[in-house]
């Protein structure tokens, strides 16, 4: 990876570099750790690059999309694959497009959305999972980095409403709209033990409804540790926990929707140092690009893991700026003090012209960034196969 990074010319920077072989290896290991009756749908929102979607193809059962734009893009990138349409605030046009595209599963977020779907389906058989905002009483969500449920949020239905709607669906009150299961994505950043506990709670609630169900989708949100990249989510322990749940409920298919935990590790954001300066006793390196390309550290409030790659050549006639201290804060080109990629990086002797490779940039990176702010050039994209 570093050799490829150094081979890029300055004119090709900044750039995203994705290791598709590493992605396939990781996705294969995840699939192997899970029971056969656990389906994996990749949450396309994490990284919708067509090459990423295709590389994951052999290891996932389908793709979860959350907008009409994602629906159209994923359908083009991986044609013929199963799609589940989730997310709040679906528009009538999006629902109609999903129906025409033959989307296999709709994750219904509200009673209003269900009525709209029934109207637009015009009697066609449509399979739905009710998304429920379930409160988990045992504290499993306490360590979450981003809570999507278990408290007042705009996601899914309140449990009492969801239970009533489930019974109405089971009785045929919505015509051709068929209840096949329950969906609950409650939090992100949970370790394997918490994820198993949440899955057990969701399945327990779903099976307690007293209506026939074939599927329970327990969402994604597997923990990714940006402070310690070597510390990975324990897929083996998670798989063992899910196996106990599926063994206890042979009538159910479980589905998970990982996103970040699949693709975060396969991507790098590569750039070079434009300037090094000292301010109030601290060293700062200004790199080409910034959080308008890689917003993850600003969004999550962390320091993006990185490696400094020295470059010996200095093609300019003016002196080369060099860091004076051992710790350097890496900032981007934007006119805001929030444009920080990593703080106090051990990089003594860092010079203008050196390269920096920010790792763990394979998810929620380019696609969530504010690309047009200051109208800097967009990065390049490279896929190592």
N, C-alpha and C positions, 0 to 999 in steps of 0.2 A: 504493500500500500504506500509506504513512504517513498519508495523508489519511483512509483508512478506519480506521486505528488510532486516530487522534485523535477520530474520530466516535463511538467506543464510550464509553458512560458508565462512570463508576467502578464502578457496580454490575454491569457486564458483564465486569469484569476479575477475575482473569486470563483470557485467552482464547487459543486457538489460531486462527490465521488461515492458511488455505491458498489459494494462488493456483493454481487449477486450469488456467487458461489457460497460465500459465508452465510448469506440469507437462506439459501436452500438447505444448507447443512443444519442451521439452527431450527428452521421450520420442520425439517424431518425429525429432529430429536424431540421437538415438542409433540408432534403427531404420535411418535412412538411411545411417549410417556402417558398417553391418554387411553382410557378404555375404548373399545370399539364402538360402544353405544353413546359416545360423546362426539357430537359433530362440532367442527370448527368452522366458523364464518369469520373471515377477516374483515375488520372494521376499516373500510376504505378511507375514512376520514384521517386516519393516522398518517398515511402516505399514499396518495392515489396515482403515483407515477405508473404509466402503463407497463414499464419493464418490471416494476416491483409486483404489480398485480399478476403478471404472467409468471414470474418466477415462483410465486406462492401457489400457483395453480395445482400442482400435484399433491399438495399437502393440506389443502382446505376443501371443505364440502361446499362452500359458497362464499358470498361476499355480502356484507351489510352496508347499505347505502342510506344516506340521510337527507338527500335532496334530489330534485329533478336533475340538476346538473351532474351530481355523482352517479345517478342512475344511468343517464345517457353515456357518460364517460366510461363507466365500468362495463356496460353492455358492449361498447365498441372494443374495449381493450381485451376483454376475456369473453367473447361471444359464446352464448349457449350455456353459461354457468348459472347456477341457482343464485337468486338474489332475494334478500330480505330488505324491506323498505321500512326504516324507522325514523325517529326524530320528531320533535314537536313542530307544530305549525305547518303541516303539509298543506299546500294550496290545492284547490280543485284541479288546476291544470297538471300539477305534479301527480296527483292521484290518478287522473285519467291516463297520463302517460305511462304510469306504472302498470295500470290494468292492461293497456294495449301491449306493453312489453312482456306481459305474462309473468310478472313478479310472483314468486311462489308464496311469499309470506309478507303480511302487513303487520307491523307492530303498532297497534292502535293506542294512541296517547290520551284520548278523551272520548266522552260519549258523543260530543258534537262531531268529532272526526269519524266515528263509527257510522253515524247517521249519513254523513256526506258520502262515505265509502259505499254504503248500501244503495244510496240514490244513484251514484255514478256507475255502479256495477250493473245496474239494470237487469237484475235477476241472475247474472252469471255467478257461478260458485267461486267464492274467494275465501282463502284460509287466513285467519287472523290469530295473533297472539295479543292478549290484553297486557299492556304495560302497567305494572302496579308499583306505586311508590310505597314500598313496604317498610315499616318500622321493624328493625331487628333488635330485640330486647337484650341480647347478651353482650352488647358493647363491641361487636365485631367491626363496626365502622369507625371506632374511635381513632384508629391510626391512619385513616384515609387522608390522602392529599387533596382530594376533590370529591365532595359529597354530592351525589346526584339524587339521592333519595334518603329515606329514613328520617326526614324532616320536611318542613314546608318547602317545596320546590315546584317549578312549572313542568316537571317531567312525570308522565304517567298519571294514573288515576289514584285517588285515595283508596285505601283497601276496602272500605265499606262500599264505595261506589263500584269498584272493580268486581267485587263479589256479586253484586246485584246484576251488573251487566253480563257477567259470565253466565249466570243462571238464565237470563233472558235470551242470550245467544244460544245456549244449549236447548232452549225450548222452541227455537226456530223463529223468534220474534223479528229477526232481521233478514228474512228470506234466504237468499243463497249465501249469506255470510256465515261461514262455518268457524266455530271456535275450535282451534286445535291445541291451544296452549296458553301459557303465561310467560311474560317477559319481564325481567327486572334487572336493570343495571343500576346499582345503588351507589357505587363509589369507585374511585380510582386510587391506585397506590397501595393496594392491600397485599400482604404476604400470603403464602399458600394456606396457612392455617386459617386466617381470616376469610379467605376466599371459599374454602371448604365449608366453614361455618355459615357464611352467607348463602351458599348454594343449598345447604341443608334446610335453612330457614325458608327459602323461597319454595323449594319443593314441598316442604311440610305445609306451607300455606296453600299452595296450589292443589295438593291432593286432598286438603281439608274442605275444598269448595263443594264437594259432593256432585260434581259434574264430570263427564268423561273428558279426559285430556290425553293427548298423545305426546306433547312436547313441553318442556320447560327450558327457557333460555335464561341463563343466569348472568349474561353480559360479559364484560371484560374487566379492565382495570387492574391487571396484574402489575405488581410493583416493579418499577425500574429505578435503580439507584444511581443518580448522576454523580453523587459524591464518591461512590465506590463502584465503578463500572464492573469490577470483577465479581461483585456480589449480585448473583442472578436469582430470579424467581425460581423457586423449587418446583419444577414441573413434575418431577417424579412423585413428590409428596402430594401435590395437587391431584395428580392422576389417581393415586391410591385412594385419596379421600372421595373423589368422584366415583370410583369403582364401588365403594361401599354404598353410596347413594343409589347408583344404578342397580346394584344387586338387590337392594331393598325395594326397588320400584321397577320391576321388569317390564311394566307396561309403558314406561316413559322413555323417550329419547331426550337426553340432555344436550343443550347446545351452549357453546361459549363464543364470545366475540372479541378475541384479543386484537389489539392494534399495535400500540406502542411496544408492547413486550415482544412482538414478532420482528419489527423492523428497525427499532431504535439503534441496534448495534451494527447494522450493515452500512451506515452512512457517515461520511465525513464532510465537513465544510472546510475547504482549503483556501487560504489566502496568504497575503504577504504583508510585511510591516512597512508602512509608509514613512513613519516618523517615530522617534522616541524622545520624550521630554520629561523633565523633572518639575514637579509642582508641589510646593509646601512639603518637601521632604519625601515625596513618593514618586516613583517612576511610572510613566504611562507610555504604552505603545499604541499608536493609532494604526489599525490595520485597514486594508482595502475591504470595503463592504461593511457589515455590521448587523445589527438586530433587524434591519429591514429585510435581510436575507435569512437570518437565523434568530427568530424571536423567542425561541424556547427559553433561554436563560432569563430574559426579561419577564416572560410570562410566569415562569415557575419560581423566579427569585433565587436561582442557583448560579453557580459558576460552571460553565460548560467545560468538560474535560478536554484537555488539549495537549499536543506535543509540539515543541519547537524544533524546527529542522533548519540548521545553519546553512546558509548559502555564502560561499566564499567570494563569488564574483560581485563586484560593485561597479556598474557600468557608467556611473555619473561622475562629472568632474568636481562636484562639491563634496565636502566631508560627510562621512557616514555617521549618523547619530547612533550612540551606544548607551545602553542602560547603565546607570552608575551603581545601583544597588542590586541586591539578590532577588528581590520580589518586584514583579512588574504587573500592572493592571492593563488588560487588553481591552481597548475601546474601539468602536467603529467610527465611521465618517459622519454620523448624523449630528445635527445641531441640538443635542439634548444630552444631559448628564446621565440619562437612563440607558444610553447606548453602550452598555458594558457587556462583554462576552464572558470575561473571567477576571476575577480580582486576585491580586497578590499571588501570581503564578511564580514558582521558583524558576527564574529565567535570567540569572545573572549573565551579563555580557550580551544580552539580546541586542541585535543591530537592525537598523533599517535594511530592508532587502531580504531578511530571513523569512522563512515560511512558517506558518502556523497551521496545524491540522486539528480542527475541533472534531472530536469523536462523538459517538452517540447522537448523530445528527440525521438518523434515518426515519424519524417520526416527529410529527407536529413541529416541523422546522420551516422549510420554505413555504409550505402550503398554508401556514397560519400567519405569515409575516406581512407587514404593511409595505408592500413592494414599491409603491409609488411615492412614498415620502422622500422628498428631495430629488426624486427622479434620477437616481444613480443607475448605471447599467445593471441588468440582471445577471446572475451568475450563469456559468456554464454547467452542463450536466454530463457526467461520464459514468458509464455502467461497465464494470469489470465482470466478465462472464466466466 
